[in-house]
Amino acid sequence: MSPRNPRIPDSSNDREIPGVVGNQYRVGRRIGEGSFGVIFEGTDLNRKKAVALKFENRKASVPQLRDEYKVYKILSGVSCIPSAYYFGQEGAYNVLVIDILGPSLEDVFEKSHRKFSVKTVAMLAIQMILRIQSVHEHGLIYRDIKPDNFLLGRPNSSHETSVYMVDFGMAKYYINPKTKQHIPFRERKSLTGTARYMSINTHLGREQSRRDDLESLGHVFMYFLRGSLPWQGLKAANAKQKYSKIGEKKQTTSIKELCGGFPEEFAQYMNYVRTLGFEDKPDYKRLRGLFEQVLEKMGQRNDGMYDWVSQDHGLVCTL
């Protein structure tokens, strides 16, 4: 049985997490953490189902959970976006309650010896492009594409090979909800996202739009295929210099060099997304078609048989 009052570290001292949140959600064991705070497994006492509870210190320098809750409500009912059930304050914390899911793509990548097959990456790409398209169709850009933010469905469920998007704390409108106009192009913007995957334009301080989410996604695909990216492991005196070095390396690494040795469709994807204009609407169907073509050329089907799934559709490893 889970402890009634689990504790999580705070910058100044340990503060207790309540045993029940919102009179409805029982807090169980700690299952993860991120820059915002920590995640606990829990139970919805009314619906008798498992949920995830995200806790964030109310005094956080940039609180994100309230904004994330609003985004989940905007995306309510969208396929493979978890439902959000509750947001509120409990003691020293903001708390967000959402559907509980399975491991992240980063988790299964680690378990797969940090390399995915071309078939697995092509099938993931088709799903991930669909997820990004759904977000964009609601007037939002994501702005923090990374493998950690794509989760599989719960193991042993009918959705265990479905790819979900989570962690919408950095999302923002690229279409003004009132005027329905695209946001204006701006420069000298502070960096938003994860340096390893962010687009070249983001490194250059340019306002992000749909093209940047898709470029970041392309960097994730190549990370999965190669095992690492050419700009990983660069040394610098501080974070600002490191971001600058990563940006420079991205600009000097040709698409041919980045995608060499893999099906040409991966380079075609990168060329397409890097030549999109700031306000251009991406052709998502065309992009998915590239990866359907990869599978077709290999004589493979999009059958959900990923590298980490055994022939009897069970997870190969315990995650």
VENMOGI-V55064 format. One record per residue. N is the residue number from 1. RES is the residue in one letter. SS is DSSP state (H for helix, E for strand, - for the rest). PHI is phi in radians with two decimals (* if undefined). OMEGA is omega in whole degrees, 0 to 359 (999 if undefined). Layout:
n=N res=RES ss=SS phi=PHI omega=OMEGA
n=N res=RES ss=SS phi=PHI omega=OMEGA
This chain:
n=1 res=M ss=- phi=* omega=182
n=2 res=S ss=- phi=-1.24 omega=178
n=3 res=P ss=- phi=-1.10 omega=184
n=4 res=R ss=- phi=-1.19 omega=182
n=5 res=N ss=- phi=-2.18 omega=177
n=6 res=P ss=- phi=-1.04 omega=182
n=7 res=R ss=E phi=-2.11 omega=174
n=8 res=I ss=E phi=-2.23 omega=183
n=9 res=P ss=- phi=-1.20 omega=175
n=10 res=D ss=- phi=-2.07 omega=183
n=11 res=S ss=- phi=-1.07 omega=182
n=12 res=S ss=- phi=-1.80 omega=179
n=13 res=N ss=- phi=-2.80 omega=178
n=14 res=D ss=- phi=-1.32 omega=177
n=15 res=R ss=E phi=-2.18 omega=185
n=16 res=E ss=E phi=-1.32 omega=172
n=17 res=I ss=- phi=-1.62 omega=179
n=18 res=P ss=- phi=-1.14 omega=178
n=19 res=G ss=- phi=-1.26 omega=179
n=20 res=V ss=E phi=-2.32 omega=180
n=21 res=V ss=E phi=-1.96 omega=176
n=22 res=G ss=- phi=1.03 omega=180
n=23 res=N ss=- phi=1.02 omega=187
n=24 res=Q ss=- phi=-2.48 omega=188
n=25 res=Y ss=E phi=-2.02 omega=179
n=26 res=R ss=E phi=-1.41 omega=182
n=27 res=V ss=E phi=-1.50 omega=179
n=28 res=G ss=E phi=-1.89 omega=185
n=29 res=R ss=E phi=-1.48 omega=178
n=30 res=R ss=E phi=-1.27 omega=183
n=31 res=I ss=E phi=-2.16 omega=180
n=32 res=G ss=E phi=-3.13 omega=177
n=33 res=E ss=E phi=-2.68 omega=179
n=34 res=G ss=- phi=-2.67 omega=182
n=35 res=S ss=- phi=-1.13 omega=183
n=36 res=F ss=- phi=-1.38 omega=188
n=37 res=G ss=E phi=2.75 omega=184
n=38 res=V ss=E phi=-2.33 omega=180
n=39 res=I ss=E phi=-2.12 omega=176
n=40 res=F ss=E phi=-2.07 omega=168
n=41 res=E ss=E phi=-1.34 omega=179
n=42 res=G ss=E phi=-2.73 omega=181
n=43 res=T ss=E phi=-2.29 omega=171
n=44 res=D ss=E phi=-1.39 omega=186
n=45 res=L ss=- phi=-1.18 omega=180
n=46 res=N ss=- phi=-1.36 omega=183
n=47 res=R ss=- phi=-1.58 omega=181
n=48 res=K ss=- phi=0.97 omega=179
n=49 res=K ss=E phi=-2.41 omega=180
n=50 res=A ss=E phi=-1.31 omega=177
n=51 res=V ss=E phi=-2.41 omega=173
n=52 res=A ss=E phi=-1.99 omega=179
n=53 res=L ss=E phi=-2.05 omega=179
n=54 res=K ss=E phi=-1.75 omega=179
n=55 res=F ss=E phi=-1.95 omega=179
n=56 res=E ss=E phi=-2.32 omega=178
n=57 res=N ss=E phi=-1.05 omega=181
n=58 res=R ss=- phi=-1.10 omega=180
n=59 res=K ss=- phi=-1.65 omega=179
n=60 res=A ss=- phi=-0.98 omega=183
n=61 res=S ss=- phi=-1.09 omega=176
n=62 res=V ss=- phi=-2.29 omega=180
n=63 res=P ss=- phi=-1.07 omega=185
n=64 res=Q ss=- phi=-2.13 omega=191
n=65 res=L ss=H phi=-1.15 omega=179
n=66 res=R ss=H phi=-1.10 omega=179
n=67 res=D ss=H phi=-1.12 omega=180
n=68 res=E ss=H phi=-1.10 omega=178
n=69 res=Y ss=H phi=-1.05 omega=179
n=70 res=K ss=H phi=-1.08 omega=179
n=71 res=V ss=H phi=-1.15 omega=178
n=72 res=Y ss=H phi=-1.02 omega=179
n=73 res=K ss=H phi=-1.21 omega=176
n=74 res=I ss=H phi=-1.09 omega=183
n=75 res=L ss=- phi=-1.63 omega=183
n=76 res=S ss=- phi=-0.94 omega=178
n=77 res=G ss=- phi=1.56 omega=179
n=78 res=V ss=- phi=-1.30 omega=182
n=79 res=S ss=- phi=-1.01 omega=175
n=80 res=C ss=- phi=1.10 omega=166
n=81 res=I ss=E phi=-2.05 omega=183
n=82 res=P ss=- phi=-1.08 omega=175
n=83 res=S ss=- phi=-1.42 omega=174
n=84 res=A ss=E phi=-1.84 omega=187
n=85 res=Y ss=E phi=-1.88 omega=188
n=86 res=Y ss=E phi=-2.80 omega=166
n=87 res=F ss=E phi=-2.38 omega=178
n=88 res=G ss=E phi=-3.01 omega=177
n=89 res=Q ss=E phi=-1.80 omega=175
n=90 res=E ss=E phi=-2.34 omega=181
n=91 res=G ss=- phi=1.06 omega=183
n=92 res=A ss=- phi=-1.49 omega=190
n=93 res=Y ss=E phi=-2.18 omega=161
n=94 res=N ss=E phi=-1.49 omega=182
n=95 res=V ss=E phi=-2.28 omega=176
n=96 res=L ss=E phi=-2.13 omega=179
n=97 res=V ss=E phi=-1.96 omega=180
n=98 res=I ss=E phi=-2.36 omega=174
n=99 res=D ss=E phi=-1.00 omega=174
n=100 res=I ss=- phi=-1.56 omega=183
n=101 res=L ss=- phi=-2.19 omega=180
n=102 res=G ss=- phi=-1.61 omega=183
n=103 res=P ss=- phi=-1.24 omega=176
n=104 res=S ss=E phi=-1.42 omega=176
n=105 res=L ss=H phi=-1.13 omega=175
n=106 res=E ss=H phi=-1.14 omega=178
n=107 res=D ss=H phi=-1.04 omega=183
n=108 res=V ss=H phi=-1.27 omega=175
n=109 res=F ss=H phi=-1.10 omega=177
n=110 res=E ss=H phi=-1.04 omega=182
n=111 res=K ss=H phi=-1.21 omega=180
n=112 res=S ss=- phi=-1.69 omega=178
n=113 res=H ss=- phi=1.07 omega=173
n=114 res=R ss=- phi=1.02 omega=171
n=115 res=K ss=- phi=-2.64 omega=173
n=116 res=F ss=- phi=-1.94 omega=176
n=117 res=S ss=- phi=-1.25 omega=177
n=118 res=V ss=H phi=-1.03 omega=180
n=119 res=K ss=H phi=-1.04 omega=181
n=120 res=T ss=H phi=-1.07 omega=181
n=121 res=V ss=H phi=-1.16 omega=179
n=122 res=A ss=H phi=-1.10 omega=179
n=123 res=M ss=H phi=-1.16 omega=177
n=124 res=L ss=H phi=-1.10 omega=182
n=125 res=A ss=H phi=-1.01 omega=180
n=126 res=I ss=H phi=-1.05 omega=179
n=127 res=Q ss=H phi=-1.17 omega=185
n=128 res=M ss=H phi=-1.18 omega=176
n=129 res=I ss=H phi=-1.13 omega=176
n=130 res=L ss=H phi=-1.03 omega=181
n=131 res=R ss=H phi=-1.09 omega=181
n=132 res=I ss=H phi=-1.10 omega=178
n=133 res=Q ss=H phi=-1.02 omega=180
n=134 res=S ss=H phi=-1.06 omega=179
n=135 res=V ss=H phi=-1.13 omega=180
n=136 res=H ss=H phi=-1.07 omega=181
n=137 res=E ss=H phi=-1.17 omega=175
n=138 res=H ss=- phi=-1.74 omega=175
n=139 res=G ss=- phi=1.39 omega=185
n=140 res=L ss=E phi=-2.01 omega=166
n=141 res=I ss=E phi=-1.99 omega=190
n=142 res=Y ss=- phi=-1.52 omega=171
n=143 res=R ss=- phi=1.27 omega=174
n=144 res=D ss=- phi=-2.61 omega=180
n=145 res=I ss=- phi=-1.20 omega=173
n=146 res=K ss=- phi=-2.85 omega=184
n=147 res=P ss=H phi=-1.04 omega=180
n=148 res=D ss=H phi=-1.14 omega=185
n=149 res=N ss=H phi=-1.70 omega=173
n=150 res=F ss=E phi=-2.02 omega=184
n=151 res=L ss=E phi=-2.01 omega=172
n=152 res=L ss=E phi=-1.43 omega=173
n=153 res=G ss=- phi=-1.15 omega=182
n=154 res=R ss=- phi=-1.09 omega=177
n=155 res=P ss=- phi=-0.97 omega=179
n=156 res=N ss=- phi=1.17 omega=174
n=157 res=S ss=- phi=-1.83 omega=179
n=158 res=S ss=- phi=-1.24 omega=182
n=159 res=H ss=- phi=-1.94 omega=189
n=160 res=E ss=- phi=-1.17 omega=176
n=161 res=T ss=- phi=-1.90 omega=174
n=162 res=S ss=- phi=-1.42 omega=180
n=163 res=V ss=E phi=-1.77 omega=181
n=164 res=Y ss=E phi=-1.84 omega=172
n=165 res=M ss=E phi=-1.82 omega=179
n=166 res=V ss=- phi=-2.37 omega=175
n=167 res=D ss=- phi=1.10 omega=183
n=168 res=F ss=- phi=-1.73 omega=183
n=169 res=G ss=- phi=-1.13 omega=181
n=170 res=M ss=- phi=-1.75 omega=184
n=171 res=A ss=- phi=-1.15 omega=176
n=172 res=K ss=E phi=-2.63 omega=177
n=173 res=Y ss=E phi=-1.26 omega=168
n=174 res=Y ss=- phi=-1.78 omega=172
n=175 res=I ss=E phi=-1.96 omega=178
n=176 res=N ss=- phi=-1.11 omega=186
n=177 res=P ss=- phi=-1.08 omega=181
n=178 res=K ss=- phi=-1.53 omega=184
n=179 res=T ss=- phi=-1.52 omega=184
n=180 res=K ss=- phi=1.13 omega=178
n=181 res=Q ss=- phi=-1.64 omega=176
n=182 res=H ss=E phi=-1.17 omega=178
n=183 res=I ss=- phi=-1.08 omega=182
n=184 res=P ss=- phi=-1.30 omega=175
n=185 res=F ss=- phi=-1.24 omega=178
n=186 res=R ss=- phi=-2.37 omega=175
n=187 res=E ss=- phi=-2.14 omega=183
n=188 res=R ss=- phi=1.05 omega=176
n=189 res=K ss=- phi=-1.46 omega=175
n=190 res=S ss=- phi=-1.26 omega=183
n=191 res=L ss=- phi=-1.20 omega=177
n=192 res=T ss=- phi=-2.24 omega=179
n=193 res=G ss=- phi=2.18 omega=181
n=194 res=T ss=- phi=-1.89 omega=189
n=195 res=A ss=- phi=-0.92 omega=184
n=196 res=R ss=- phi=-1.00 omega=188
n=197 res=Y ss=- phi=-1.90 omega=187
n=198 res=M ss=- phi=-1.11 omega=183
n=199 res=S ss=- phi=-1.28 omega=177
n=200 res=I ss=H phi=-1.08 omega=179
n=201 res=N ss=H phi=-1.06 omega=178
n=202 res=T ss=H phi=-1.14 omega=176
n=203 res=H ss=H phi=-1.02 omega=182
n=204 res=L ss=- phi=-1.43 omega=176
n=205 res=G ss=- phi=1.40 omega=181
n=206 res=R ss=- phi=-1.61 omega=178
n=207 res=E ss=- phi=-0.92 omega=180
n=208 res=Q ss=- phi=-1.48 omega=174
n=209 res=S ss=- phi=-2.53 omega=185
n=210 res=R ss=H phi=-1.02 omega=182
n=211 res=R ss=H phi=-1.04 omega=184
n=212 res=D ss=H phi=-1.26 omega=174
n=213 res=D ss=H phi=-1.01 omega=184
n=214 res=L ss=H phi=-1.26 omega=176
n=215 res=E ss=H phi=-1.15 omega=177
n=216 res=S ss=H phi=-1.02 omega=178
n=217 res=L ss=H phi=-1.06 omega=177
n=218 res=G ss=H phi=-1.07 omega=177
n=219 res=H ss=H phi=-1.12 omega=177
n=220 res=V ss=H phi=-1.14 omega=179
n=221 res=F ss=H phi=-1.01 omega=182
n=222 res=M ss=H phi=-1.24 omega=174
n=223 res=Y ss=H phi=-1.05 omega=180
n=224 res=F ss=H phi=-1.14 omega=182
n=225 res=L ss=H phi=-1.30 omega=187
n=226 res=R ss=H phi=-1.49 omega=186
n=227 res=G ss=- phi=1.68 omega=176
n=228 res=S ss=- phi=-2.88 omega=179
n=229 res=L ss=- phi=-1.96 omega=185
n=230 res=P ss=- phi=-1.04 omega=182
n=231 res=W ss=- phi=-1.70 omega=174
n=232 res=Q ss=- phi=-1.41 omega=173
n=233 res=G ss=- phi=1.37 omega=179
n=234 res=L ss=- phi=-1.29 omega=182
n=235 res=K ss=- phi=-1.67 omega=178
n=236 res=A ss=- phi=-2.71 omega=184
n=237 res=A ss=- phi=-1.24 omega=181
n=238 res=N ss=- phi=-2.65 omega=185
n=239 res=A ss=H phi=-1.07 omega=182
n=240 res=K ss=H phi=-1.07 omega=179
n=241 res=Q ss=H phi=-1.16 omega=180
n=242 res=K ss=H phi=-1.14 omega=178
n=243 res=Y ss=H phi=-1.01 omega=180
n=244 res=S ss=H phi=-1.12 omega=179
n=245 res=K ss=H phi=-1.12 omega=178
n=246 res=I ss=H phi=-1.07 omega=179
n=247 res=G ss=H phi=-1.06 omega=179
n=248 res=E ss=H phi=-1.11 omega=181
n=249 res=K ss=H phi=-1.13 omega=177
n=250 res=K ss=H phi=-1.07 omega=183
n=251 res=Q ss=H phi=-1.21 omega=182
n=252 res=T ss=H phi=-1.64 omega=176
n=253 res=T ss=- phi=-1.60 omega=181
n=254 res=S ss=- phi=-1.20 omega=177
n=255 res=I ss=H phi=-1.08 omega=178
n=256 res=K ss=H phi=-1.06 omega=179
n=257 res=E ss=H phi=-1.20 omega=182
n=258 res=L ss=H phi=-1.14 omega=189
n=259 res=C ss=H phi=-1.85 omega=183
n=260 res=G ss=- phi=-1.04 omega=178
n=261 res=G ss=- phi=1.58 omega=180
n=262 res=F ss=- phi=-2.14 omega=181
n=263 res=P ss=- phi=-0.89 omega=186
n=264 res=E ss=H phi=-1.03 omega=181
n=265 res=E ss=H phi=-1.09 omega=178
n=266 res=F ss=H phi=-1.19 omega=176
n=267 res=A ss=H phi=-1.18 omega=178
n=268 res=Q ss=H phi=-1.08 omega=177
n=269 res=Y ss=H phi=-1.04 omega=183
n=270 res=M ss=H phi=-1.10 omega=179
n=271 res=N ss=H phi=-1.06 omega=181
n=272 res=Y ss=H phi=-1.12 omega=186
n=273 res=V ss=H phi=-1.23 omega=180
n=274 res=R ss=H phi=-1.37 omega=178
n=275 res=T ss=- phi=-1.79 omega=176
n=276 res=L ss=- phi=-1.16 omega=174
n=277 res=G ss=- phi=-1.37 omega=185
n=278 res=F ss=- phi=-0.97 omega=182
n=279 res=E ss=- phi=-1.72 omega=184
n=280 res=D ss=- phi=-1.07 omega=172
n=281 res=K ss=- phi=-1.51 omega=180
n=282 res=P ss=- phi=-1.16 omega=174
n=283 res=D ss=- phi=-1.60 omega=186
n=284 res=Y ss=H phi=-1.11 omega=181
n=285 res=K ss=H phi=-1.10 omega=177
n=286 res=R ss=H phi=-1.07 omega=181
n=287 res=L ss=H phi=-1.15 omega=176
n=288 res=R ss=H phi=-1.10 omega=180
n=289 res=G ss=H phi=-1.05 omega=177
n=290 res=L ss=H phi=-1.02 omega=185
n=291 res=F ss=H phi=-1.45 omega=171
n=292 res=E ss=H phi=-1.14 omega=178
n=293 res=Q ss=H phi=-1.15 omega=177
n=294 res=V ss=H phi=-0.99 omega=181
n=295 res=L ss=H phi=-1.11 omega=182
n=296 res=E ss=H phi=-1.08 omega=180
n=297 res=K ss=H phi=-1.10 omega=180
n=298 res=M ss=H phi=-1.47 omega=184
n=299 res=G ss=- phi=1.26 omega=182
n=300 res=Q ss=- phi=-1.92 omega=176
n=301 res=R ss=- phi=-1.95 omega=176
n=302 res=N ss=- phi=-1.43 omega=191
n=303 res=D ss=- phi=-1.84 omega=179
n=304 res=G ss=- phi=1.32 omega=179
n=305 res=M ss=- phi=-1.54 omega=180
n=306 res=Y ss=- phi=-1.33 omega=183
n=307 res=D ss=- phi=-0.97 omega=185
n=308 res=W ss=- phi=-1.60 omega=182
n=309 res=V ss=E phi=-1.84 omega=178
n=310 res=S ss=- phi=-1.45 omega=184
n=311 res=Q ss=- phi=-1.07 omega=180
n=312 res=D ss=- phi=-1.59 omega=176
n=313 res=H ss=- phi=1.17 omega=172
n=314 res=G ss=- phi=-1.79 omega=177
n=315 res=L ss=E phi=-1.13 omega=180
n=316 res=V ss=- phi=-1.13 omega=184
n=317 res=C ss=- phi=-2.13 omega=176
n=318 res=T ss=- phi=-1.37 omega=184
n=319 res=L ss=- phi=-1.97 omega=999
